[in-house]
Amino acid sequence: MLELRVLLGMTLLTVSAAVLMKLSARRWSAAERHSVWSVTLLLVLILPLLLRLEPPAVVFRGSTQEVQRFVVWVGSAESPQPSLAWPSAKLLSALWLSGAFGVAGWWLLGFVRVAGMVAASKDHSTHAGVAVRTCAGLRMPAVAAGPVILLPEASAAWPLARLQMVLAHELAHVRRRDLWWRLAGTLACCLFWFHPLAWWAAAQQRKESEMACDDLVLRNYPSAAYAEQLVGVAREASGHPTPAAVMAMAKPRELEKRLVAVLDSDRKRGSVSALRLALTGFVALLAVSPLLAWQDSSVQMKGSVKDMVGAIPGAKLFLKGAADYTFETGSDGAYSVTGLPDGEYTIEVLKPGYGRLSIGQRKVELGKMVRADFHLQHGAIRETVNVAGGSAGADPSAPLAPQRIRISGNVQAAKLLHRVVPSYPKEAKDARIQGTVRLQAVIGKAGEVLGLTLFMSPSPELARSAMEAVGQWKYQPTLLNGDPVEIQTVVDVNYTLTK
């Protein structure tokens, strides 16, 4: 669903920009047209993030008293069923990643090649604070990251007028920060490498940036003379490709349209208008607004089930009301259900190895969607220690034979490796105090006792004795799906006196 919305959104944005360019025709300058394509490509890049925005989910962590509200928005309903993943989704993801990395690698190799050319180039001069260098492997003037203006070695024989116009054109690229704007087109091609419109939009952005720089040059030089120098530069570079990682001045295949624009005395050559830039943003948002509001209309309830590690696949959710429904989370821990009849439902979430999570009655209405995430706690392990009056405490250094404490599901059973048996305090024995001290301990990932909470105790002396001993216990790390996790332990220490 999201992937389809992203593709539609990217197509709508690009087509809308093309239509706007067609309607504006000669009324907009090249700088304004370049800004339109740059804004479009930036929106294309952030579109996947925009379309993922949803109202925040309510996270359930305990009893119904901890639950505050549901977040709802408009939807509709069909028949109750969990969402199904497209069988070929993984294959398509792998294909997309391969293409994206391939295009990114191609661009990266181009940047590496240009970096090598710059390193091997020779100092020529400095123009308006920008370094100018001559490069043996280049036949056409260009701007590279740095920024640095690169000239071919043949520029040594150029007439002064050509050199001045070339430097003015390349300096315009630097001042307009065209290399940074072009990065948006490069990233869009990597993200949407399979979509022809991405490449076309990036090409339009590049062409308009060249024409915008032409307009800046024409403020100081005659159009006929500049057109003549463009032709001369293109003729010298004909048949010699220029690296894609630089802003080349006059590619022969793009020259005809530029010459027409240069010689057109009625063409607009102004800078970017704030009003028209705002209009561009408005049109772009108008184009994608239906997609921002488009949700999966068949889903009435959706969300995820997680723990402290991450998603929990295969967790079962039970909805009980006028009718009962059972479904489970997918491999990503997500769930969705459709077509629930109106009414109130109680919700239970179960997964072996975790505590049961029960949520009280919640109202589900036809045509509305509920989003809720559930956070499960690992099932607690439990220990019981009996301390008889008059017995001596065990030697704290004495190792304990490993004892296995059973836990269900994907939580590997814990092993108690070292246990110190509490001693019976003399004050408590003399006062004939006995009973159970209940503690809750948190076992860390390394198996150590991180903290103790006292639940109940007949006396402070017995509580202190129990906590001092249990605090020295050592467990083998508890594993969840092979990874160490923290887990809670309930320890009952029973103090009894003999008659």
C-alpha positions in Angstrom: 0.0 0.0 0.0 2.7 2.5 1.0 4.9 1.6 -2.0 1.9 2.2 -4.4 1.2 5.5 -2.8 4.9 6.6 -3.1 5.0 5.6 -6.8 1.7 7.5 -7.5 2.9 10.5 -5.5 6.2 10.6 -7.3 4.4 10.4 -10.7 1.9 13.1 -9.7 4.6 15.5 -8.5 6.7 15.1 -11.7 3.7 15.4 -14.1 2.4 18.4 -12.2 5.8 20.1 -12.5 5.8 19.3 -16.2 2.3 20.7 -16.7 3.3 23.9 -14.8 6.3 24.3 -17.0 4.2 23.9 -20.1 1.6 26.4 -18.9 4.3 28.9 -17.8 6.1 28.6 -21.1 8.1 31.9 -21.7 6.6 33.8 -18.8 9.0 32.2 -16.3 12.7 32.6 -16.2 15.1 29.7 -16.3 16.0 30.3 -12.7 12.3 30.0 -11.7 11.9 26.8 -13.8 15.0 25.4 -12.1 13.5 26.1 -8.7 10.4 24.3 -9.7 12.3 21.1 -10.6 14.5 21.4 -7.5 11.4 21.7 -5.2 9.8 18.8 -7.0 12.8 16.6 -6.6 13.1 17.5 -2.9 9.5 16.6 -2.4 10.0 13.3 -4.2 12.8 12.5 -1.8 10.8 13.2 1.4 7.6 11.7 0.0 8.1 8.2 1.5 8.5 9.9 4.9 5.4 12.1 4.4 3.3 9.2 3.5 4.3 7.2 6.6 3.1 9.9 8.9 0.1 8.6 10.9 -1.6 9.7 14.2 0.4 8.3 17.1 -0.6 4.9 18.3 -1.8 4.2 21.8 0.7 1.9 23.5 -0.7 -0.6 26.0 1.7 -1.9 28.6 -0.5 -3.2 31.4 -4.0 -3.2 32.8 -6.9 -1.2 31.6 -6.2 1.5 34.3 -3.1 2.4 32.3 -5.0 3.0 29.1 -6.0 6.5 28.3 -7.5 6.7 24.9 -7.6 5.4 21.3 -6.7 7.5 18.2 -9.2 7.1 15.4 -9.6 8.3 11.8 -12.0 7.7 9.0 -11.9 4.3 7.2 -14.4 1.7 6.2 -14.8 -2.1 6.6 -15.0 -5.4 4.8 -14.8 -8.9 6.2 -12.7 -9.7 9.3 -9.3 -11.0 8.3 -5.6 -10.3 9.1 -3.5 -8.5 6.6 -1.5 -10.7 4.3 2.0 -9.8 3.0 2.6 -10.0 -0.7 4.5 -13.2 -1.3 7.1 -11.5 -3.6 7.6 -8.5 -1.4 11.1 -9.6 -0.2 12.1 -10.4 -3.8 11.0 -6.9 -4.9 12.8 -5.3 -2.0 16.0 -7.1 -2.9 15.6 -6.0 -6.5 15.0 -2.4 -5.6 18.0 -2.4 -3.2 20.2 -3.9 -5.9 19.2 -1.2 -8.4 19.6 1.6 -5.8 23.0 0.5 -4.8 24.0 0.0 -8.4 23.0 3.5 -9.4 24.6 5.0 -6.2 27.8 3.0 -7.0 27.8 4.4 -10.5 27.5 8.0 -9.2 30.1 7.3 -6.5 32.6 6.0 -9.1 32.0 9.2 -11.1 32.8 11.4 -8.0 35.9 9.3 -7.3 37.0 9.8 -10.9 36.5 13.6 -10.7 38.3 13.7 -7.4 41.3 12.1 -9.1 41.1 14.5 -12.0 41.0 17.5 -9.6 44.0 16.1 -7.7 46.0 15.7 -10.9 45.0 19.2 -12.3 47.2 22.2 -12.3 46.7 25.7 -10.8 45.4 28.2 -13.3 44.2 31.2 -11.3 41.6 32.3 -8.8 38.4 33.9 -10.1 36.2 35.8 -7.5 37.6 33.7 -4.7 37.0 30.3 -6.5 40.0 28.2 -7.6 40.4 27.7 -11.3 42.5 24.7 -12.5 43.4 23.1 -15.8 42.7 19.4 -16.2 44.4 17.1 -18.8 41.5 14.6 -19.0 38.8 17.2 -19.6 37.7 18.7 -22.9 34.9 21.0 -21.6 34.8 23.6 -18.8 33.0 22.3 -15.7 32.4 22.9 -12.0 33.3 20.2 -9.5 32.7 19.9 -5.8 35.0 22.1 -3.7 34.0 24.2 -5.5 36.6 24.3 -8.2 36.3 25.5 -11.8 38.0 23.0 -14.2 39.3 24.2 -17.6 40.6 22.0 -20.4 44.3 22.3 -21.4 43.1 23.8 -24.7 41.9 26.9 -22.8 45.4 28.2 -22.9 44.8 29.1 -26.6 41.4 30.6 -26.1 40.7 34.2 -26.8 40.2 36.4 -23.7 36.5 36.9 -24.5 35.8 33.2 -24.4 37.7 32.7 -21.2 35.9 35.5 -19.5 32.5 34.2 -20.6 33.3 30.6 -19.5 34.5 31.8 -16.1 31.4 33.9 -15.7 29.1 30.9 -16.5 30.9 28.5 -14.2 31.0 31.1 -11.4 27.2 31.5 -11.7 26.9 27.8 -10.9 29.0 28.2 -7.8 27.0 31.3 -6.6 23.7 29.5 -7.3 24.9 26.4 -5.4 23.8 24.3 -8.4 25.9 21.3 -7.3 23.9 21.1 -4.0 20.6 21.4 -5.9 21.7 18.8 -8.4 22.3 16.4 -5.5 18.5 16.2 -5.0 18.2 14.9 -8.6 21.0 12.4 -8.1 19.4 11.0 -4.9 16.0 10.8 -6.6 17.6 8.8 -9.4 19.0 6.4 -6.9 15.7 6.0 -5.0 13.5 5.7 -8.1 16.1 4.2 -10.5 13.4 2.2 -12.2 11.1 5.1 -12.9 11.8 7.0 -16.2 10.2 10.2 -14.8 12.9 10.5 -12.1 15.7 10.5 -14.7 13.7 12.9 -16.9 13.0 15.3 -14.0 16.7 15.3 -13.0 17.7 16.0 -16.6 15.2 19.0 -16.8 16.7 20.4 -13.6 20.2 20.2 -15.0 19.2 21.8 -18.3 17.4 24.7 -16.5 20.4 25.3 -14.3 22.6 25.7 -17.4 20.1 28.1 -18.9 19.8 30.1 -15.7 23.6 30.6 -15.7 23.4 31.7 -19.3 21.0 34.4 -18.3 23.4 35.7 -15.7 26.2 35.8 -18.2 24.0 37.7 -20.7 23.7 40.6 -18.1 27.3 41.6 -19.0 28.0 40.1 -22.5 26.2 40.4 -25.9 24.0 37.4 -26.7 25.4 36.9 -30.2 29.0 36.8 -28.9 28.1 34.4 -26.1 26.2 32.1 -28.5 29.3 32.0 -30.7 31.5 31.0 -27.7 29.1 28.3 -26.6 29.3 26.8 -30.1 33.1 26.9 -30.0 33.3 25.2 -26.6 30.8 22.5 -27.7 32.7 21.9 -30.9 36.0 21.3 -29.1 34.4 18.8 -26.7 32.4 17.0 -29.4 33.0 13.2 -29.1 34.6 13.4 -25.7 32.2 12.5 -22.8 32.3 14.5 -19.6 32.0 12.8 -16.2 28.4 13.0 -14.9 29.7 14.2 -11.5 30.5 17.7 -12.8 28.4 20.5 -14.2 29.5 20.6 -17.8 29.1 23.9 -19.6 27.9 23.0 -23.1 27.0 19.4 -23.9 26.4 19.3 -27.7 23.1 17.4 -27.5 21.6 20.1 -25.3 23.0 23.1 -27.2 20.3 23.8 -29.7 17.6 24.7 -27.2 20.1 26.9 -25.2 21.2 28.8 -28.3 17.5 29.6 -29.1 17.0 30.9 -25.6 20.3 32.9 -25.6 19.3 34.7 -28.9 15.7 35.3 -27.8 15.6 38.9 -26.7 12.1 38.7 -25.3 12.8 35.8 -22.9 12.5 36.4 -19.2 15.9 36.3 -17.5 15.1 37.4 -13.9 15.9 35.7 -10.6 13.6 33.4 -8.6 10.3 35.0 -7.6 9.2 34.3 -4.0 5.5 34.3 -5.1 6.1 31.8 -7.9 8.2 29.6 -5.6 5.3 29.6 -3.1 2.9 28.7 -6.0 5.2 25.8 -6.8 5.0 24.5 -3.3 1.2 24.9 -3.2 0.7 23.1 -6.5 3.0 20.3 -5.3 1.1 19.8 -2.0 -2.2 20.0 -3.9 -1.0 17.2 -6.2 -0.1 14.8 -3.3 -2.8 15.8 -0.8 -5.1 13.0 -1.8 -2.3 10.5 -1.1 -1.5 12.0 2.3 -5.2 11.4 3.3 -5.4 8.0 1.6 -5.3 5.2 4.1 -6.1 1.5 3.7 -9.9 2.0 3.9 -10.6 -1.7 4.6 -8.6 -1.8 7.9 -10.5 -1.1 11.1 -7.8 -1.9 13.6 -4.0 -2.0 13.1 -0.8 -1.7 15.1 2.1 -3.9 16.3 3.2 -6.0 19.2 6.7 -5.4 20.6 8.9 -6.0 23.6 12.1 -4.3 24.8 14.0 -6.0 22.0 11.7 -5.3 19.1 8.9 -6.8 17.1 7.2 -10.0 18.3 6.1 -12.2 15.4 3.4 -14.8 15.9 1.7 -13.0 18.9 -2.0 -13.9 19.1 -4.6 -11.2 19.6 -8.1 -12.1 20.8 -11.0 -9.8 20.4 -14.1 -10.8 22.4 -17.5 -9.1 22.0 -20.7 -9.8 20.1 -18.5 -12.1 18.0 -15.0 -13.4 18.8 -12.0 -12.9 16.5 -8.5 -14.4 16.6 -5.5 -13.3 14.5 -1.7 -13.0 15.0 1.1 -10.7 14.1 3.2 -11.2 11.0 7.0 -11.5 10.7 7.4 -7.8 11.3 5.2 -7.8 14.5 2.4 -5.9 12.8 -1.3 -6.8 12.6 -4.4 -5.5 11.0 -8.0 -6.6 11.1 -11.0 -5.6 8.9 -14.7 -5.7 9.0 -15.4 -5.8 12.7 -19.1 -5.3 13.5 -20.0 -2.3 15.7 -19.7 -3.0 19.4 -17.4 -3.2 22.4 -14.6 -5.7 22.5 -12.1 -6.9 25.2 -8.6 -7.5 23.9 -6.1 -10.1 25.0 -2.5 -10.5 23.6 -0.7 -13.8 24.2 2.7 -15.0 23.3 4.6 -17.9 25.0 7.3 -16.5 27.1 5.5 -13.3 27.9 3.0 -12.1 30.4 -0.7 -12.0 29.3 -1.9 -8.5 28.4 -5.6 -7.9 28.9 -7.3 -4.7 27.8 -10.9 -3.9 28.9 -13.8 -3.1 26.6 -13.1 -0.8 23.7 -15.6 0.5 21.2 -15.2 -0.2 17.5 -17.3 1.7 15.0 -18.0 0.9 11.4 -16.1 3.3 9.2 -13.5 4.3 11.8 -10.0 2.9 12.4 -8.3 2.2 15.7 -4.5 2.1 15.9 -2.9 0.5 19.0 0.5 -0.9 19.7 1.0 -3.5 22.5 4.1 -3.8 24.6 4.6 -7.2 26.3 6.8 -8.0 29.3 8.8 -11.2 29.5 7.3 -13.8 31.7 8.8 -13.6 35.2 10.8 -16.5 36.7 10.3 -17.5 40.4 12.5 -18.8 43.2 11.6 -20.0 46.7 14.1 -20.3 49.5 13.4 -21.9 52.9 15.3 -20.7 56.0 14.8 -22.6 59.2 15.4 -21.1 62.6 18.8 -22.0 64.0 20.4 -22.9 60.6 23.6 -21.3 59.6 23.9 -19.3 56.4 25.6 -21.0 53.5 29.1 -20.0 52.7 28.7 -17.2 50.1 31.7 -18.4 48.2 30.3 -21.9 47.9 29.2 -22.6 44.3 25.7 -23.8 43.7 25.0 -26.6 41.3 23.2 -25.0 38.3 19.4 -25.1 38.6 17.2 -24.7 35.6 14.1 -22.5 36.0 11.6 -23.2 33.3 10.2 -20.4 31.2 7.9 -20.9 28.2 8.1 -19.8 24.6 11.1 -18.2 23.0 12.7 -17.2 26.4 15.5 -19.7 27.1 15.3 -21.2 30.6 17.4 -19.4 33.1 20.1 -21.0 35.2 20.9 -20.0 38.8 24.7 -20.4 39.0 25.4 -19.0 42.5 23.1 -18.7 45.4 23.7 -17.4 48.9 21.1 -18.8 51.4 20.0 -16.0 53.9 20.8 -16.5 57.5 18.1 -16.2 60.2 18.8 -12.9 62.1 19.3 -13.4 65.8 17.0 -10.5 66.7 14.1 -12.1 64.7 14.7 -15.5 66.3 14.7 -14.1 69.8 11.5 -12.2 69.0 10.0 -15.4 67.5 9.3 -13.5 64.2 8.7 -15.8 61.1 7.0 -15.5 57.8 7.7 -14.9 54.1 9.8 -12.1 52.6 8.9 -11.5 48.9 11.3 -9.8 46.7 11.3 -8.8 43.0 14.7 -8.9 41.4 15.8 -7.7 38.0 18.4 -9.9 36.4 20.6 -8.0 34.0 21.9 -9.2 30.6 25.1 -10.4 32.2 23.1 -12.5 34.8 23.8 -10.2 37.8 21.0 -8.9 40.1 20.6 -5.3 39.1 18.0 -4.2 41.7 15.7 -5.6 44.4 12.2 -4.4 45.3 10.6 -5.5 48.6 7.0 -6.5 48.3 6.4 -7.8 51.8 8.2 -8.8 55.0 7.3 -9.7 58.6 10.1 -7.5 59.9 12.9 -5.2 58.8 15.5 -7.7 60.1 14.2 -10.5 57.9 13.9 -8.1 54.9 17.5 -7.0 55.3 18.8 -10.6 55.6 16.9 -11.7 52.5 18.0 -8.7 50.4 21.7 -9.0 51.4 21.7 -12.7 50.4 19.7 -12.5 47.1 21.7 -9.4 46.0 24.7 -11.8 45.7 23.0 -14.3 43.4 24.4 -14.9 39.9 22.4 -16.3 36.9 23.4 -17.5 33.5 22.3 -14.7 31.1 18.7 -15.2 29.9 18.3 -15.4 26.2 15.4 -14.3 24.0 15.7 -15.5 20.4 19.4 -15.9 21.1 20.0 -12.4 22.5 20.6 -11.6 26.2 17.7 -9.7 27.9 16.8 -8.4 31.3 14.1 -10.4 33.1 12.2 -10.1 36.4 12.5 -12.7 39.2 10.2 -13.1 42.1 12.0 -14.6 45.1 10.1 -15.9 48.2 12.3 -16.4 51.3 10.3 -18.4 53.9 11.6 -18.0 57.5 10.3 -20.7 59.9 11.2 -21.4 63.5 11.3 -24.8 65.0 9.5 -25.5 68.3 
